[in-house]
């Protein structure tokens, strides 16, 4: 444990409150969990109480002042702690910190030099910083690849076939075993290795186009797994790197369809975080990109399914109903032999009903949600333990919101048992949140 400076205002306040820096970080992490953010390192508060302290980032300052004020039972200000001056610590700017402003070759170069996705100072992007990479897709030239001067350096069919199979294997692993640390490490290694191949590929030919499509698909899958691990800043940058490649290099239909799917997943994350304006922007670009590439009904259904969830999160029940109808209609248009991309084939009418239940639950209308969520619990199987656990948790929360505490507790206990076989930090956090709600 690092010594606390005697003349440090925060250290002095913590001593008077009976806390150490780890107590402070634990309370901050409770606030962050309520926003769906990943935790700070338990030791990170010690740098704030040194003789020459580091200043917390403004977001962390706000959280710290909030929890300190609750503990002290009075307002605690930044000036009181000496936090009202400029932050003096300089860090080297990384392109992955601002994917919207970075050229693709710089992003790929950083990825290939090592995984930069676990640095603690990464922040969740909001506003224009979030949506700029998506909006760039609307402005990308249709002849981006046609301008390439070289025609060589493209990977072989066999290399791309293996990348494609690895991505599908990764999806299967995530669906069945979850996206915990080991699976995420594999995904990160595959993403990094594929980035090396993308960075070295040149020319405009079928194999280069397949490679670009595969990297966008992989960015969607890896981003989703980071999201499932509550690594929201990392997930954003992974999604944005895929968007950047699409904007600069890949105007062909297969890549545009993959990009629409990636945008839909980015919208789901944004809605989960309460970034409603950003979620709407992602979904709008996803729809336009799908249309520009030649509308694929199965993909349109996926986008509508994500719009359904986003509408529920912001409490827009009219858009919720419209998105539900659209998702079912587009899925009917798709049909079993439509040739839809493999990553669309998870969506079914049952899955749309499940999303409808989650949306009504998010909109705080549990009586509308319960019938959908009850069917969802019945429809999910133990072969997909994460989905089954989340289904049980959603139904438990619906009963809790309706005032049926006994049924909610029984379902909570079922989910607790299921949690022993689920490697998903998102699902575990959801269980913790429900546990807290039922005990208060």
N, C-alpha and C positions, 0 to 999 in steps of 0.2 A: 504494500500500500504506500503510495507516495505521500510525503509530508504536506500538510496544509500550511500555507503562509499565515503568520500571525496577523499581518496587516492587510490581508485580503478580505474585502467586505463580504463576499459570498461565503468564505470559510467561516468568518465570524458569525454570520447569520445562521449558517447550518449548525454550528455548535450550540447556539442559543435555542434552536428548534429541536435539538436532539437527533439530528440527521448527519449522515456522512454523504459524500458525493454519489455513492451508489444508491442510497435511498432516494435522492433527488432524481436520478436517471430512471429508477424504477417507476416513480410517479409520472415522469414525462412520458415514458413508454406506454403507460395506461392511457394517457391522452392521445398519443399517436395511434394506438390500436383502435380507438374509437373512430378515427378517420380512415382506418384501413391501411395505415402506414407501418412499415417495418420498424423494429426496435432499434434504438441507439445502442452502441456497445456499453455494457454496464460500467466500464472503466472510463468512459469518455469525459465524465464530469471532473476527474482529477486535474485535467489540464486547465480547468476554470478556477482552481483554487491555489495555484502556484503563486510565488512571489511576482513573477512576470507572466500573468495568466493569458491564455488564449481566450478571445471573445467568442462566445457561441454564435452560430449563424442566427440571423434575425428570427427565423421560424422556431429554432430551438430556444432562443431568448423568450419569445412570447409564451411558449409552453412552460418554461421554467418560472417565469414571473407569475403565471396562473397558479401553478401548484404551490409555489412558495407563499403566495398570498392566501391561499386556502389554509395552509398549515399555520401561518402566522396570524390568521384572522384579521388581516389588514392589508391594504394595497402595498405591494412591493414594486418599486420602480426601477427602471434601467439605470437612472442616475444614481440611485442609492448603492447599486452594486458596481458602479463604474463602467457600465456597459453602454453609455450614451456617446462614447467617442467612436472614431473610425476603426474598423478592423484593419490591423496592420499586417497580418500574416498574408504573404503573397504566395500564390500557387501557380504553377505553370498551366496555362490554358490548354485543355485537351479538347480535341474536336468532338469526342463523344459526349462532352458536357453540353454541347449546343449543336445537335445534328442538323438543325435547320440551316445553320450558317456555314456548314462545312461541305467542301466538295467530296464526292464519293471516294476518290482515290485516297484522300487523307483519312477518312473514316476506316476504309479497308486496311490501310497501313497500320493504324493504331490497333485494330482488332488482331492483325496477324502478328504484331509484336508482343501480344500478351493480353490476358483477360483483364480489362480495366473496369469491369462491371461491379466490383465489390468494394470500391472506395467509399468510405462512410460519409464523405462530405457531399455526395451526390444528392440533389434535391429533386423533388417532384416538379415537373414543369407545368405551368398553367398558361392560359391565355394564348397569345400569339406564338409563344415559344412551343406550345404543344401542337398547334394546328398548322404552323407554317410548312412543315414537310408534306402534310397532306394536301394543302392548297397548291403547293408547287407542282403536284401531279396534274392539275388542271392546266398548267402553263407549259408543260414539257413538250418539246417538239416531237412531231410524229416521225421525224427522220433522224433521231438521235444516233441510232446505230449505223445508218447509211453513211454518216460522215466519217466512220472509222477508216483510217488509211491502211492499216495492216489487215491481212486476211489469214494469217497463220496464228499459231499459239492457242488453238481451241482444244479443249479436252476431248478425249475419245468417248464414243458411245458407252463403253463399258464403265468408265469412271462415273459418268452421269447416271447410268443405271444403278450403280452402287450407292450414290448419294441419294437418289430417289428412294431406294429400298430402306436406307438408313433412316430417312425422315419418316417413312411409314412405320418402321419398327419403333421409332421414338414415340410416335403418336399412340401406338398400341401399348407401349410400356406405360405411358402417362395415363391412359384410360384404365388400365387394369391394376397397376401397382402404385400409381400416384407419381408426383413430380418432386419427390424429396431430394436430398442433397446429392446422392449418387447419380440419380437420373439427370439432375440439373448439370452436374459436372460433365456427363457424357454429352448432353445437348450443347454445352458451351464449347467443348472440344470439337464437336462436329461443325459448329458455327464458325469457329476460328479456322479450322482446316479448309472449309468450303470458301471462306473469305480469301484465303491464299490463292485458291484456284481461280476465283472470280477476278482477283487483282492481276493475275498473270494472263488471263484470257484476252485475246484481241480478235477483231474482225466481226463480220456480220454473217453468221451462218446458223444453221439449225442447232448445232451443239451449243454455241454460245447463248442462243436464246433459251434453250432448255436449261442451261446452267443458271442463267439469271432467274428464271422462273423457280428453280429449285431453291435458290438462296432466299427468295422472297417467301416461299412456303416454309422454309426452315426458320426464318426470322419470325414468322407468325407463331410457329410451334414453340420455339425457344422463348419468345416473349410471353406466350401464355403460361409456360411453366414457371418463368420468373414471377409473373403475376400470382400464380397459385402458391408461390413461396413467400408472398407478401413483400417481394422485392420490387416495389412499384417504380422507383426511379430507373432501375436497370431495365425493367420491362419496357418502359417508354423509349429508352435509347435503342433497344433492340428493334422495336417496331419502327422507329424513325429511320434506322439504317436501311431496313427493307424498303421503306417509302422513298428514301433518297436514291437507292439504286433504280427503283421504278421510274422516278422522275428524270434521271439522267440517261438511263441506258435501255429501258425495256418498254417500248410502246406497243409491242405485239400483243395479240389478244390473250394468250395463255398467261403471260405475266400480268396483264391488267386484271384478269380474273383473280389471280392469286393475290394481287395487291388489294382488290376489293375485300377479299376475305380477311387479310391482315388489318385493313382499316376497320372492319366490323369488330374484330377482337380488341383493337385499340379503343374503340368506342365503348365496348363493354367495360374495360378497365376504367375509362374516364367516368362513366356513369357510376361505377362502384365507388369511386373516390369523391363523388358529388360534383364533378366537373361537367356540369350539364351543357354549357355552351360548347365546350370542346367535343363532347360526345355527339352532339347534333351536327357539328361541322364534319367530324369523321364519317358519320353515316351519310351525310349529303354527298361527300366526295366518293364514298364507296358506291352509292347508287349511280352516280354519273359515270364513274369509271367502268362499272359493269355494263351500263348502256353503251358507252363508247366502244367497248370491246365486242359488242353483240350480246345482248342480254341472255344470261343463263338463268332459267327460272329457279333452279335449285339454289344458286347463289343468291338470287333475289330473296328467296325464302329465308336464307341464313341472315341476310341483312335485316329483313323485317323482324326476325326473331330477336336480334340484338336491339332493334329500335323498340321492340315491345318491352324489354327489360329497362332500357333507358327511360321510357315514358313512365313506367312504374316508379323508378327511383326519384323522378322529379314530381310525381303526383299528378301527371297529366292523364286522367282516365279516358278522355276521348281519344287521344292518340294511342293509348294502350289498346283500346278496342279496335281501332283502325289497323294497327300493326298486327294484331292477332288475326284479323280477317285476311289481311294481305299475305301473311306467312302461310296460312292454310291454303289460300288460293294459288299462290306461286308453287307450293309443293305439289298440289294436284296437277298443275300444268307441267311440272317436271316429269313425273312418271318414272317407273322403274328402269326404262330403257332409254333414257334421255342422253346418256353419255356424260353426265355431270362429273366434274372433277372428284377424285376420291375423297378429298377433304370436306366435301359437302354431304357425303352420304351418311353422316351421323344423324342428320336431322330427320325427324319423323313427326307425324301428327301428335304422337304421345309426347315427344320432346317439346313441341310447341305448347301443348297444354301445360307441361311442367313450367315452362318459361312464363306462361300466363299466370300460374299460381304464384310464382316468385314475384312477378310484377305487382299483382294485387296485394301481396304481403308487404312489399316495399312501399306501396301507396297507402299503407295503414288501413286496409280494408280486409281484415282477416276472414270475414264471413264469405266474401267473394272468393278468397284464396283457398279456403279449406277443401272444397270439392276437387279442385285441380290437384292440390298437393296430396290429398288422400289417394287419388288415382296414380300419382307419380310414385308414391312409396310402394304401391302394389306392383307397378310396372318395372321399377328398377330391380336389379338382381344383385346377388352377392358377388357375381363375376366382375362387377364394377363397383368396388367397395366405396370409393370416394363419392360417386354419384348417389349411392344408396344412403350413405351417412348424411350427405347434404340434404337429401329429400326428407329424411327423418327429422333433421334439425329444423328445416323450414316448416314442416307440419307442426312440430312442437312449438315453434315460435308463434304460429297462427293461433293455436289453442291458448297460448299465454296471452296474446293480445286480446283474445275474446273473453278472457277471464276464467278459462277452464284450467286452473293450475294443476289439478290432479292428472289430467290427460297429458298436459305439457311435461310434467315431471316424469311420467312413465316413458314418454317418448325420449326425453332427455337421457334417461338411464339406458335406453336401448342404444342411443347414439354414442354414449360413453363406452359401451361394450364394443360397438363397431369401430370406434376410434383406435382400438388396439391394433387394427389391421389396415389402417389408412395412413399413408405417408404423404400427407398434404398439409403444410402449415396453414393454408387458408381455411381448410376444414377444421383444423385444431383450434384456430383462433375463433372461428364461428361457434364452436362448442364452448370455449371459454366465455365468450360474450353472453351466450344463452345461460350458462351457469350463473354468471353474475346477475343477469336480469331476473332469474328465478329466486335468487337469494336476497334480493333487495325489495 
